[in-house]
Amino acid sequence: MVARIIKQESSPYSALNIDRLRMGVKLQAPIYDAESEKNILLLASGKSITKTTIQNLKKRGIRSVRVHERDLSNLTLAPGENQSSGSTASLRLQSQKLKNRQADETKRTNSPWQIQSQSFLHEVTPPATTAYSPTLQTEYRKEFAVLTKVTDDIYKQILGASRISLSQIQSVTNSSFSQMMQDMDLFVLEGITPVALGNFCRHGLQMSSLAMAMGTQLGLQREHLSQLCIGCLVHDTGMVKINTSGIVGHLPSRPIDSLELRKHPVITYNLLSESNEFSMISRMVAYQIHERCDGSGYPRGQKQNQIHPFAKIAAVADEFISLVSLAAANAEVHPYQAVEQLIYGASRGIFDSSAVRALLQSISLYPVGSAVELNQGQLATVLRTNRQQYDAPVVSVLHSDGKTQIFNLQEHDDLRVIRAIPHSELEALCL
């Protein structure tokens, strides 16, 4: 057995060997030393399991840990999967289950996500097996820098209770529409680049970009995408009004910090309500972005249909950007592990399965920009998604002579991704 149940029948904790811990998982509950009767805390809730974490536990002589039932299935490696291989077999299985569940859901007449004639998706250039245009990539990067400053101005207007510049807000949405129409994959790549923790304006801009890409895949039309974008863009204005000294990203260090963190969506909603420039939908997105479908979120612990559908999209985009930003400070956690956490979260009812499916359609199972290894030993970088075929993206393969070749894995049955690798490994092997 991988795990044995702790003797106390009422205990929600089980013992798990540390060699069976999956890296990259963020804890929902603390973990303790399973071999000590003193209830020794090893890691607090909100912390992530990394290679360094496991090495430090082994140095302390820790062989097994007590894991809460909420984390057990997410933390336990699947049979045949190990910590060092980065095997993605179980992740593929989970994503396929997610796809099957979504196929069932779309058959229901009450599904809010349907591709219609007014959907913005029809205006987007279909994905192609091509590299990015260097000129366009430079333009997108410059535009992101400009829009970050625009977002900063919008934040200052909201916080200063001054007149909100509608033209500045429209410049963000209009730019996003234009970039998505030209090259959706490049737009997403710029949007999911890790952002420095605490940079609320940049975080809001990037997650609004990702949310718009996801909403496009779900069939939203321009008006609704604009409302989603604006709600995401300004959702962190309330963070400026609270004490963030004990908060890293959106992870509180102490219970008192958790209480402080839960205030900011309410503050944001009140700030936005002071202006007529923000629609009710945008305000609800900002207010409910940290709610979770199983009721474990905040500020009100609302569930399922109590949460606005657009807020469910925003929640997944926000969590992904937060995870990759945290990962940027820890090379042991890779972007695909952020995808993994969201897939497992959807399987446990924490995140909306449709929204996570839209994330996979937007960035692929191996996020755009990731370094991967193929089954024939080639190293490659993920360039583009294949929308429905999550695990078969378009990749740029690096050959030993330094040249690159683009492959659409959907068209090559003999090629597949076997693991995601850190860019540092790719760079070292290229030397």
TIGUMAR-455561 format. One record per residue: residue in one letter; x, z, y of N, C-alpha, C in turn. Coordinates in steps of 0.2 Angstrom, whole numbers, padded with zeros to 4 digits, always signed. Example, Ala and Ser with C-alpha at 12.3 -4.5 7.8 and 13.67 -1.06 7.14 Angstrom:
<balums>
a+0066+0039-0028+0062+0039-0022+0066+0039-0016;s+0064+0035-0011+0068+0036-0005+0064+0039+0000;
</balums>
This chain:
<balums>
m+0004+0000-0006+0000+0000+0000+0004+0000+0006;v+0002-0004+0011+0006-0004+0018+0005+0003+0021;a-0001+0005+0021-0003+0012+0025-0006+0017+0020;r-0005+0023+0021-0008+0028+0017-0012+0032+0022;i-0018+0035+0020-0022+0038+0025-0020+0046+0025;i-0020+0048+0031-0018+0055+0032-0023+0060+0029;k-0020+0065+0026-0024+0070+0022-0030+0072+0025;q-0030+0074+0032-0036+0076+0035-0041+0071+0035;e-0047+0072+0032-0052+0066+0032-0055+0064+0039;s-0055+0069+0043-0058+0068+0050-0053+0064+0054;s-0046+0064+0052-0041+0061+0057-0042+0053+0057;p-0042+0050+0063-0043+0043+0064-0036+0039+0063;y-0031+0043+0061-0024+0041+0061-0022+0039+0053;s-0018+0034+0053-0015+0032+0046-0007+0032+0047;a-0003+0033+0041+0004+0032+0042+0006+0025+0040;l+0011+0023+0044+0013+0016+0043+0021+0016+0043;n+0024+0013+0038+0031+0012+0039+0033+0008+0045;i+0039+0010+0048+0041+0006+0054+0043-0001+0053;d+0045-0002+0047+0047-0009+0045+0041-0014+0044;r+0035-0011+0045+0029-0015+0044+0025-0015+0051;l+0029-0013+0057+0026-0013+0063+0027-0020+0066;r+0022-0023+0069+0022-0030+0072+0024-0029+0079;m+0030-0033+0081+0032-0032+0088+0028-0036+0093;g+0028-0034+0099+0024-0037+0104+0017-0034+0105;v+0015-0029+0101+0008-0026+0102+0008-0021+0107;k+0003-0021+0111+0002-0015+0116-0002-0010+0113;l+0000-0004+0113-0004+0002+0110-0010+0003+0114;q-0016+0004+0110-0022+0007+0113-0022+0014+0113;a-0018+0017+0108-0018+0024+0107-0011+0026+0106;p-0009+0033+0107-0002+0035+0106+0000+0035+0098;i+0006+0034+0097+0008+0035+0090+0013+0041+0089;y+0013+0044+0083+0016+0050+0082+0021+0050+0076;d+0025+0054+0075+0030+0055+0069+0026+0057+0063;a+0025+0052+0058+0021+0054+0052+0024+0059+0048;e+0030+0060+0048+0034+0065+0044+0035+0072+0046;s+0032+0073+0053+0033+0079+0056+0026+0083+0056;e+0026+0089+0055+0020+0093+0056+0019+0096+0063;k+0023+0094+0067+0023+0096+0074+0019+0091+0079;n+0016+0086+0076+0013+0081+0080+0017+0078+0086;i+0023+0076+0084+0028+0074+0089+0026+0067+0092;l+0025+0066+0098+0023+0060+0101+0029+0055+0101;l+0028+0049+0099+0034+0044+0099+0033+0039+0105;l+0027+0037+0105+0025+0032+0110+0018+0033+0113;a+0018+0032+0120+0011+0034+0123+0007+0027+0123;s+0000+0028+0124-0004+0022+0124-0002+0018+0130;g-0003+0011+0129-0001+0006+0134+0006+0004+0133;k+0010+0007+0129+0017+0005+0128+0017-0001+0123;s+0022-0005+0123+0022-0011+0118+0028-0010+0113;i+0027-0012+0107+0032-0012+0102+0036-0017+0102;t+0043-0016+0103+0048-0021+0104+0054-0019+0098;k+0058-0024+0098+0064-0023+0093+0068-0017+0095;t+0069-0016+0102+0072-0010+0104+0069-0004+0102;t+0062-0004+0103+0058+0002+0101+0059+0004+0093;i+0059-0001+0089+0060+0000+0082+0067+0002+0080;q+0072-0001+0084+0079+0002+0083+0080+0009+0085;n+0077+0011+0090+0078+0018+0093+0074+0023+0088;l+0069+0021+0085+0065+0025+0081+0070+0026+0074;k+0073+0021+0072+0077+0021+0066+0083+0026+0067;k+0086+0025+0073+0092+0029+0075+0090+0037+0075;r+0083+0038+0077+0081+0045+0077+0079+0048+0070;g+0080+0043+0065+0078+0045+0058+0071+0044+0056;i+0067+0041+0061+0060+0040+0060+0059+0034+0055;r+0055+0036+0049+0054+0031+0044+0047+0028+0044;s+0042+0032+0046+0035+0030+0047+0032+0034+0053;v+0027+0031+0055+0023+0033+0061+0016+0034+0059;r+0012+0038+0063+0005+0039+0063+0002+0034+0068;v-0003+0030+0066-0006+0025+0070-0013+0026+0070;h-0016+0025+0076-0023+0026+0077-0027+0020+0074;e-0033+0021+0071-0037+0016+0068-0038+0010+0072;r-0038+0011+0079-0039+0005+0084-0033+0001+0084;d-0027+0003+0082-0021-0001+0082-0019-0003+0075;l-0022+0000+0070-0019-0001+0063-0019-0009+0061;s-0024-0012+0062-0024-0019+0060-0020-0024+0064;n-0020-0022+0070-0016-0026+0075-0008-0025+0074;l-0006-0019+0072+0001-0017+0072+0004-0019+0065;t+0000-0019+0060+0002-0020+0053+0004-0028+0052;l+0010-0029+0050+0012-0036+0048+0008-0038+0042;a+0006-0044+0042+0003-0047+0036+0008-0048+0030;p+0005-0049+0024+0009-0050+0018+0013-0056+0019;g+0020-0056+0018+0024-0062+0019+0027-0062+0026;e+0024-0059+0031+0027-0059+0037+0032-0053+0038;n+0037-0054+0042+0042-0049+0044+0044-0049+0051;q+0047-0044+0053+0048-0043+0060+0053-0048+0063;s+0058-0050+0059+0063-0054+0062+0062-0061+0061;s+0057-0063+0057+0056-0071+0056+0052-0074+0061;g+0048-0070+0064+0043-0072+0069+0038-0077+0066;s+0036-0076+0060+0031-0080+0056+0025-0080+0060;t+0022-0086+0060+0015-0087+0063+0010-0088+0059;a+0011-0087+0052+0005-0089+0047-0001-0085+0049;s+0000-0079+0050-0006-0074+0051-0010-0076+0058;l-0006-0078+0063-0008-0080+0069-0012-0087+0068;r-0010-0091+0064-0013-0097+0063-0020-0096+0060;l-0020-0091+0055-0026-0090+0052-0031-0087+0056;q-0029-0082+0061-0033-0079+0066-0036-0084+0070;s-0032-0089+0073-0034-0094+0077-0039-0098+0074;q-0038-0100+0068-0043-0104+0064-0050-0100+0063;k-0050-0094+0062-0056-0090+0062-0059-0090+0068;l-0055-0090+0074-0058-0090+0081-0062-0097+0082;k-0058-0102+0080-0061-0109+0080-0068-0109+0076;n-0068-0107+0070-0074-0107+0066-0080-0103+0069;r-0078-0097+0072-0083-0093+0075-0086-0096+0081;q-0081-0100+0085-0084-0103+0091-0088-0109+0089;a-0087-0113+0083-0091-0118+0081-0098-0116+0080;d-0098-0110+0077-0105-0107+0075-0109-0105+0081;e-0105-0102+0086-0108-0100+0092-0111-0106+0096;t-0107-0112+0096-0109-0117+0100-0116-0120+0098;k-0118-0119+0092-0124-0121+0089-0130-0118+0092;r-0129-0112+0094-0134-0108+0097-0136-0111+0104;t-0143-0111+0105-0145-0114+0111-0144-0109+0117;n-0142-0103+0116-0141-0098+0122-0134-0098+0124;s-0130-0102+0121-0122-0102+0123-0122-0104+0130;p-0118-0100+0134-0117-0102+0141-0112-0108+0142;w-0108-0110+0137-0103-0114+0137-0104-0121+0134;q-0106-0126+0138-0107-0132+0135-0105-0138+0140;i-0102-0143+0137-0099-0149+0141-0105-0153+0143;q-0106-0153+0150-0112-0157+0153-0109-0163+0157;s-0113-0167+0159-0111-0173+0164-0108-0170+0170;q-0110-0164+0173-0107-0162+0179-0101-0158+0178;s-0099-0157+0172-0093-0153+0170-0086-0156+0173;f-0082-0152+0177-0076-0154+0180-0071-0158+0175;l-0072-0156+0168-0068-0158+0163-0067-0166+0163;h-0073-0169+0165-0073-0176+0165-0069-0179+0170;e-0067-0175+0175-0062-0178+0181-0055-0177+0179;v-0053-0174+0174-0046-0172+0172-0043-0178+0168;t-0037-0180+0170-0034-0185+0166-0033-0182+0159;p-0035-0186+0154-0034-0184+0147-0026-0183+0145;p-0025-0178+0141-0018-0176+0139-0014-0182+0136;a-0008-0183+0137-0004-0189+0135+0003-0186+0132;t+0006-0190+0128+0012-0189+0125+0018-0191+0129;t+0018-0188+0135+0023-0190+0140+0027-0183+0143;a+0032-0184+0146+0036-0179+0149+0033-0178+0156;y+0034-0172+0159+0031-0171+0166+0035-0176+0171;s+0032-0178+0176+0035-0181+0182+0039-0176+0186;p+0046-0177+0186+0050-0173+0190+0047-0172+0197;t+0045-0178+0200+0043-0177+0207+0036-0173+0208;l+0032-0174+0203+0026-0170+0203+0027-0163+0202;q+0032-0161+0197+0034-0154+0196+0036-0151+0202;t+0040-0154+0206+0043-0151+0212+0038-0150+0217;e+0033-0155+0217+0027-0154+0222+0023-0148+0220;y+0022-0147+0214+0017-0142+0211+0021-0135+0213;r+0027-0135+0212+0031-0129+0213+0031-0127+0220;k+0032-0132+0225+0032-0130+0232+0025-0128+0234;e+0020-0131+0231+0013-0130+0233+0011-0123+0231;f+0013-0120+0225+0012-0114+0223+0015-0109+0228;a+0021-0110+0230+0024-0106+0235+0020-0105+0242;v+0018-0111+0244+0013-0111+0250+0007-0107+0249;l+0004-0108+0243-0002-0105+0242-0002-0097+0240;t+0004-0095+0238+0006-0088+0238+0005-0085+0245;k+0008-0088+0250+0008-0086+0257+0001-0086+0259;v-0003-0091+0257-0010-0091+0260-0014-0086+0257;t-0013-0084+0250-0016-0079+0247-0014-0072+0250;d-0008-0071+0252-0006-0065+0256-0010-0064+0262;d-0011-0070+0266-0015-0070+0272-0022-0068+0271;i-0025-0070+0265-0032-0069+0263-0032-0061+0262;y-0027-0058+0258-0027-0051+0257-0027-0047+0263;k-0023-0049+0268-0022-0046+0274-0029-0046+0278;q-0032-0051+0278-0039-0052+0281-0044-0047+0278;i-0044-0047+0271-0049-0043+0268-0047-0035+0269;l-0041-0034+0269-0039-0027+0270-0040-0024+0277;g-0039-0029+0282-0039-0028+0289-0046-0028+0292;a-0051-0030+0287-0058-0031+0289-0059-0036+0295;s-0055-0041+0295-0055-0046+0300-0059-0052+0297;r-0060-0057+0301-0064-0063+0299-0060-0066+0294;i-0063-0068+0288-0060-0071+0282-0060-0079+0284;s-0054-0082+0283-0053-0089+0284-0056-0093+0278;l-0062-0096+0279-0064-0100+0273-0060-0106+0272;s-0057-0109+0277-0053-0115+0276-0047-0113+0272;q-0044-0107+0272-0038-0105+0268-0040-0104+0261;i-0046-0101+0260-0049-0100+0253-0050-0107+0250;q-0053-0112+0254-0054-0118+0251-0048-0122+0250;s-0042-0121+0254-0036-0124+0252-0033-0122+0245;v-0035-0116+0243-0032-0114+0236-0036-0118+0231;t-0043-0118+0232-0047-0121+0227-0046-0129+0227;n-0046-0132+0232-0045-0139+0233-0038-0141+0230;s-0033-0137+0231-0026-0139+0229-0027-0138+0221;s-0030-0133+0218-0030-0132+0211-0034-0138+0208;f-0040-0140+0211-0043-0146+0208-0039-0152+0208;s-0035-0153+0213-0031-0159+0214-0026-0159+0208;q-0023-0154+0208-0017-0153+0203-0020-0154+0196;m-0025-0151+0194-0028-0151+0187-0030-0158+0186;m-0033-0162+0191-0035-0169+0189-0028-0173+0188;q-0023-0172+0191-0017-0176+0190-0013-0174+0183;d-0012-0168+0182-0008-0166+0176-0010-0158+0175;m-0015-0158+0170-0017-0151+0169-0012-0147+0165;d-0008-0149+0161-0003-0146+0158+0003-0143+0162;l+0005-0147+0167+0009-0145+0172+0007-0140+0177;f+0000-0140+0178-0003-0135+0182-0003-0129+0179;v-0005-0129+0172-0005-0123+0168+0002-0120+0168;l+0007-0124+0167+0014-0122+0166+0016-0118+0172;e+0015-0120+0178+0017-0117+0184+0013-0110+0185;g+0006-0110+0182+0002-0105+0183+0004-0099+0179;i+0007-0100+0173+0009-0095+0168+0016-0092+0168;t+0020-0095+0173+0026-0093+0174+0026-0085+0176;p+0030-0081+0173+0030-0074+0174+0031-0072+0181;v+0027-0067+0183+0027-0065+0190+0030-0058+0191;a+0033-0056+0196+0036-0049+0197+0030-0044+0197;l+0031-0039+0193+0026-0034+0193+0025-0031+0200;g+0019-0030+0202+0017-0027+0208+0016-0032+0214;n+0017-0039+0212+0016-0044+0217+0009-0046+0216;f+0004-0043+0219-0003-0044+0218-0005-0051+0220;c-0003-0053+0225-0005-0060+0228-0003-0065+0223;r+0003-0065+0221+0006-0070+0216+0002-0070+0210;h+0001-0063+0207-0003-0062+0201-0010-0065+0202;g-0013-0064+0207-0020-0066+0208-0020-0074+0208;l-0015-0077+0211-0015-0084+0212-0014-0087+0205;q-0009-0084+0201-0008-0087+0195-0013-0086+0190;m-0016-0080+0189-0022-0079+0185-0028-0083+0187;s-0029-0085+0193-0034-0089+0195-0033-0096+0193;s-0027-0098+0193-0025-0105+0190-0027-0105+0183;l-0025-0100+0179-0026-0100+0172-0033-0100+0170;a-0037-0096+0174-0044-0095+0173-0048-0102+0175;m-0046-0105+0180-0049-0112+0181-0048-0117+0176;a-0041-0117+0173-0040-0121+0167-0044-0119+0161;m-0045-0113+0160-0049-0111+0154-0057-0113+0156;g-0059-0111+0162-0066-0113+0164-0067-0120+0163;t-0062-0124+0165-0063-0132+0164-0064-0134+0157;q-0060-0131+0152-0061-0132+0145-0068-0130+0142;l-0071-0125+0146-0077-0122+0144-0083-0126+0147;g-0082-0131+0151-0087-0135+0154-0090-0133+0160;l-0086-0129+0164-0089-0127+0171-0088-0133+0176;q-0093-0133+0180-0093-0138+0186-0089-0135+0192;r-0088-0139+0197-0083-0137+0202-0086-0131+0206;e-0092-0131+0207-0094-0125+0211-0093-0118+0207;h-0094-0118+0201-0093-0112+0197-0086-0111+0196;l-0082-0116+0196-0074-0115+0195-0072-0112+0202;s-0074-0114+0207-0072-0111+0214-0074-0104+0214;q-0080-0102+0212-0082-0095+0212-0077-0091+0207;l-0076-0094+0202-0071-0090+0197-0064-0089+0200;c-0062-0095+0203-0055-0095+0206-0055-0089+0211;i-0060-0089+0216-0060-0084+0221-0060-0077+0219;g-0064-0076+0214-0065-0069+0211-0058-0067+0208;c-0055-0071+0205-0048-0070+0202-0043-0069+0207;l-0043-0073+0212-0038-0073+0218-0038-0066+0221;v-0043-0063+0223-0043-0057+0227-0045-0051+0223;h-0045-0051+0216-0047-0046+0212-0043-0039+0213;d-0037-0040+0215-0032-0034+0216-0032-0032+0223;t-0036-0034+0227-0035-0031+0234-0036-0023+0234;g-0040-0021+0230-0041-0014+0229-0035-0010+0227;m-0030-0013+0224-0024-0010+0221-0020-0007+0227;v-0021-0011+0233-0017-0009+0239-0019-0002+0242;k-0025+0000+0240-0028+0006+0243-0027+0012+0238;i-0024+0011+0233-0023+0017+0228-0016+0019+0227;n-0015+0024+0224-0008+0026+0223-0005+0023+0217;t-0001+0018+0217+0002+0015+0212+0009+0017+0209;s+0011+0023+0212+0018+0025+0210+0018+0026+0202;g+0013+0028+0199+0013+0029+0192+0010+0024+0188;i+0010+0018+0190+0007+0012+0187+0012+0006+0187;v+0013+0004+0181+0018-0002+0180+0013-0008+0178;g+0012-0013+0182+0008-0018+0181+0001-0015+0181;h-0003-0015+0175-0009-0012+0175-0009-0006+0170;l-0003-0004+0169-0002+0002+0163-0001+0008+0167;p-0005+0013+0166-0004+0020+0169+0000+0024+0165;s+0005+0028+0168+0009+0032+0164+0006+0038+0162;r+0002+0041+0166-0001+0048+0165-0009+0047+0165;p-0013+0052+0162-0020+0052+0163-0022+0052+0170;i-0019+0055+0175-0021+0055+0182-0020+0048+0185;d-0015+0044+0182-0014+0038+0185-0019+0033+0182;s-0022+0034+0176-0027+0030+0174-0034+0031+0178;l-0035+0037+0180-0041+0039+0184-0040+0035+0191;e-0034+0035+0194-0032+0032+0200-0033+0024+0199;l-0031+0021+0193-0032+0014+0192-0039+0012+0192;r-0043+0016+0189-0050+0014+0188-0054+0013+0195;k-0051+0016+0200-0054+0015+0206-0054+0008+0209;h-0049+0005+0208-0047-0001+0212-0053-0007+0211;p-0056-0008+0205-0061-0013+0206-0067-0011+0210;v-0069-0005+0211-0074-0003+0215-0072-0004+0222;i-0066-0002+0224-0064-0003+0231-0064-0010+0232;t-0061-0015+0228-0061-0022+0229-0068-0024+0230;y-0073-0022+0226-0080-0025+0227-0083-0023+0234;n-0081-0017+0236-0084-0014+0242-0081-0018+0248;l-0074-0020+0247-0071-0024+0252-0074-0031+0253;l-0075-0034+0247-0078-0041+0247-0085-0041+0250;s-0088-0036+0249-0095-0035+0251-0096-0035+0258;e-0091-0033+0262-0091-0033+0269-0091-0040+0272;s-0089-0045+0268-0089-0052+0271-0094-0056+0268;n-0097-0061+0271-0102-0066+0269-0098-0072+0265;e-0092-0072+0266-0088-0077+0263-0087-0077+0255;f-0089-0071+0252-0088-0071+0245-0095-0070+0242;s-0096-0075+0237-0102-0075+0233-0103-0069+0229;m-0109-0068+0227-0110-0063+0222-0106-0064+0215;i-0106-0070+0213-0102-0071+0207-0095-0070+0208;s-0092-0071+0213-0085-0070+0215-0084-0062+0215;r-0088-0059+0218-0088-0052+0218-0088-0048+0211;m-0093-0051+0207-0094-0048+0200-0088-0050+0196;v-0084-0055+0197-0078-0057+0193-0073-0052+0195;a-0072-0051+0201-0067-0046+0204-0069-0039+0201;y-0075-0037+0201-0077-0030+0199-0077-0029+0192;q-0078-0034+0188-0079-0033+0181-0073-0036+0177;i-0067-0038+0180-0062-0041+0177-0058-0037+0172;h-0059-0030+0173-0056-0025+0168-0060-0022+0163;e-0067-0025+0163-0071-0023+0158-0070-0026+0151;r-0071-0023+0145-0070-0026+0139-0077-0027+0135;c-0077-0032+0131-0083-0033+0127-0085-0027+0122;d-0081-0023+0120-0082-0018+0116-0083-0011+0120;g-0084-0012+0127-0085-0006+0131-0079-0002+0132;s-0073-0004+0130-0067+0000+0131-0064-0001+0138;g-0067-0005+0142-0064-0006+0149-0066-0002+0154;y-0065-0004+0161-0067+0000+0166-0069-0005+0172;p-0073-0003+0177-0074+0004+0179-0080+0008+0176;r-0084+0004+0172-0091+0007+0170-0091+0006+0162;g-0086+0004+0159-0087+0004+0152-0092-0001+0149;q-0094-0006+0153-0099-0011+0151-0097-0015+0145;k-0102-0018+0141-0101-0021+0135-0105-0028+0135;q-0102-0033+0131-0105-0039+0130-0109-0042+0136;n-0116-0043+0135-0120-0046+0140-0121-0042+0146;q-0118-0036+0147-0118-0033+0153-0112-0035+0158;i-0108-0039+0155-0102-0042+0158-0104-0049+0160;h-0102-0051+0166-0103-0058+0168-0099-0063+0164;p-0102-0068+0162-0098-0073+0158-0091-0075+0161;f-0091-0076+0168-0085-0078+0171-0080-0072+0171;a-0082-0066+0172-0078-0060+0171-0074-0060+0165;k-0078-0062+0159-0074-0063+0153-0069-0067+0152;i-0069-0073+0156-0064-0078+0156-0058-0075+0160;a-0060-0072+0166-0055-0069+0170-0051-0063+0167;a-0055-0059+0162-0051-0054+0159-0046-0057+0154;v-0047-0062+0151-0042-0065+0146-0036-0068+0150;a-0038-0071+0156-0032-0074+0160-0028-0068+0163;d-0031-0063+0165-0028-0058+0168-0023-0054+0163;e-0026-0053+0157-0022-0050+0152-0016-0054+0150;f-0017-0060+0149-0011-0065+0147-0006-0065+0153;i-0008-0065+0159-0003-0065+0164+0001-0059+0165;s-0003-0053+0164+0000-0047+0164+0005-0046+0158;l+0003-0048+0152+0008-0047+0146+0014-0051+0147;v+0014-0058+0149+0020-0062+0150+0024-0059+0156;s+0021-0056+0161+0025-0053+0166+0029-0047+0164;l+0026-0043+0160+0029-0037+0157+0034-0040+0152;a+0033-0045+0148+0038-0048+0143+0044-0050+0147;a+0043-0053+0153+0049-0056+0157+0054-0050+0158;a+0052-0044+0158+0057-0039+0159+0060-0036+0152;n+0057-0039+0146+0059-0037+0140+0060-0043+0135;a+0066-0046+0134+0067-0052+0131+0065-0052+0123;e+0063-0046+0121+0061-0045+0114+0054-0047+0113;v+0050-0047+0118+0043-0049+0118+0042-0056+0121;h+0039-0061+0117+0039-0068+0118+0032-0069+0121;p+0031-0075+0124+0024-0077+0127+0019-0078+0121;y+0021-0081+0115+0017-0082+0110+0014-0075+0107;q+0018-0070+0108+0015-0063+0106+0010-0061+0110;a+0010-0063+0117+0004-0061+0121-0002-0065+0119;v-0001-0071+0116-0007-0075+0113-0009-0071+0107;e-0005-0069+0103-0006-0066+0097-0011-0059+0098;q-0009-0056+0104-0013-0050+0105-0020-0051+0107;l-0021-0057+0111-0027-0059+0113-0031-0061+0107;i-0028-0065+0103-0032-0067+0097-0035-0061+0093;y-0030-0056+0092-0032-0051+0088-0037-0047+0092;g-0037-0046+0098-0042-0043+0103-0048-0046+0102;a-0049-0053+0102-0055-0056+0101-0058-0055+0094;s-0053-0054+0089-0056-0053+0082-0059-0046+0081;r-0057-0042+0086-0059-0035+0085-0065-0034+0090;g-0067-0039+0094-0072-0038+0099-0071-0036+0105;i-0064-0035+0107-0062-0033+0114-0063-0038+0119;f-0061-0044+0117-0061-0050+0122-0066-0055+0119;d-0069-0059+0124-0074-0064+0122-0070-0070+0118;s-0073-0071+0112-0070-0077+0108-0070-0083+0111;s-0075-0085+0115-0075-0092+0119-0070-0092+0124;a-0068-0086+0127-0063-0086+0132-0056-0087+0129;v-0055-0084+0124-0049-0084+0120-0048-0091+0118;r-0053-0094+0115-0052-0101+0113-0050-0105+0119;a-0053-0104+0124-0052-0108+0130-0045-0107+0132;l-0042-0101+0131-0035-0100+0133-0031-0104+0128;l-0032-0104+0122-0028-0108+0117-0029-0116+0119;q-0034-0118+0121-0035-0125+0123-0031-0127+0129;s-0030-0122+0133-0026-0123+0139-0019-0122+0139;i-0016-0118+0134-0009-0116+0134-0006-0118+0127;s-0011-0119+0122-0009-0119+0115-0007-0113+0112;l-0006-0113+0105-0005-0107+0101+0002-0104+0103;y+0007-0109+0105+0013-0108+0107+0013-0110+0115;p+0013-0105+0119+0012-0107+0126+0016-0113+0129;v+0013-0117+0133+0017-0122+0136+0023-0119+0140;g+0029-0123+0139+0035-0120+0141+0039-0116+0136;s+0036-0114+0130+0039-0110+0125+0044-0114+0121;a+0049-0111+0119+0054-0113+0114+0052-0112+0107;v+0052-0117+0103+0050-0116+0096+0055-0119+0091;e+0054-0117+0085+0058-0121+0079+0053-0124+0075;l+0055-0130+0073+0051-0134+0068+0053-0133+0061;n+0049-0135+0057+0050-0134+0049+0056-0138+0047;q+0058-0143+0050+0064-0147+0048+0070-0145+0052;g+0070-0139+0055+0076-0136+0058+0077-0138+0066;q+0073-0143+0068+0074-0145+0075+0071-0139+0080;l+0075-0139+0086+0073-0134+0091+0069-0139+0096;a+0064-0136+0099+0060-0140+0104+0057-0135+0109;t+0054-0138+0114+0051-0135+0120+0043-0138+0120;v+0039-0133+0120+0032-0136+0121+0030-0139+0127;l+0028-0145+0127+0026-0148+0134+0019-0148+0135;r+0015-0150+0130+0008-0151+0132+0004-0148+0126;t-0003-0147+0127-0007-0145+0122-0011-0151+0119;n-0014-0149+0113-0018-0154+0110-0025-0151+0110;r-0027-0148+0115-0034-0145+0116-0037-0141+0109;q-0040-0145+0105-0043-0142+0099-0038-0140+0094;q-0033-0144+0094-0028-0143+0088-0022-0138+0091;y-0024-0132+0091-0020-0126+0094-0013-0126+0092;d-0012-0127+0085-0005-0126+0083-0001-0132+0082;a-0003-0138+0085+0000-0144+0085+0001-0147+0092;p+0005-0144+0096+0006-0146+0103+0011-0152+0103;v+0011-0155+0109+0016-0160+0110+0023-0157+0112;v+0028-0158+0109+0035-0155+0110+0040-0160+0112;s+0045-0157+0115+0051-0161+0117+0057-0158+0112;v+0059-0162+0107+0064-0160+0103+0071-0161+0105;l+0075-0156+0105+0082-0157+0107+0087-0159+0101;h+0090-0165+0102+0095-0167+0096+0102-0164+0098;s+0106-0165+0092+0113-0162+0093+0117-0166+0098;d+0115-0172+0100+0119-0176+0105+0117-0175+0112;g+0112-0170+0112+0110-0168+0119+0104-0172+0121;k+0102-0177+0118+0096-0181+0120+0089-0178+0117;t+0084-0179+0121+0077-0176+0119+0073-0182+0116;q+0068-0180+0112+0063-0185+0110+0056-0181+0109;i+0051-0184+0112+0044-0181+0112+0040-0183+0106;f+0037-0178+0103+0033-0179+0097+0026-0175+0098;n+0021-0179+0096+0014-0176+0096+0013-0174+0089;l+0014-0167+0088+0014-0164+0081+0007-0166+0078;q+0002-0167+0082-0005-0169+0079-0004-0176+0075;e+0001-0180+0077+0001-0186+0074+0007-0186+0068;h+0010-0181+0067+0015-0180+0062+0014-0175+0057;d+0011-0177+0051+0010-0172+0046+0016-0168+0043;d+0022-0171+0044+0028-0169+0041+0031-0164+0046;l+0029-0163+0052+0032-0159+0057+0027-0153+0059;r+0029-0147+0059+0025-0141+0062+0029-0136+0065;v+0027-0132+0069+0030-0126+0072+0030-0121+0066;i+0036-0118+0065+0037-0112+0061+0038-0105+0064;r+0040-0106+0070+0041-0099+0074+0043-0101+0081;a+0041-0096+0086+0043-0096+0093+0049-0093+0093;i+0054-0095+0098+0060-0092+0099+0061-0091+0106;p+0065-0086+0108+0067-0084+0115+0071-0090+0118;h+0071-0092+0124+0074-0097+0127+0082-0095+0127;s+0084-0089+0127+0091-0087+0126+0094-0090+0120;e+0090-0089+0114+0092-0092+0108+0093-0100+0108;l+0088-0103+0111+0089-0110+0112+0095-0112+0116;e+0096-0109+0122+0102-0110+0126+0108-0109+0122;a+0109-0103+0118+0115-0102+0114+0116-0107+0109;l+0111-0110+0106+0112-0115+0101+0114-0122+0104;c+0112-0122+0110+0114-0129+0113+0121-0129+0116;l+0125-0123+0116+0131-0123+0119+0136-0126+0114;
</balums>
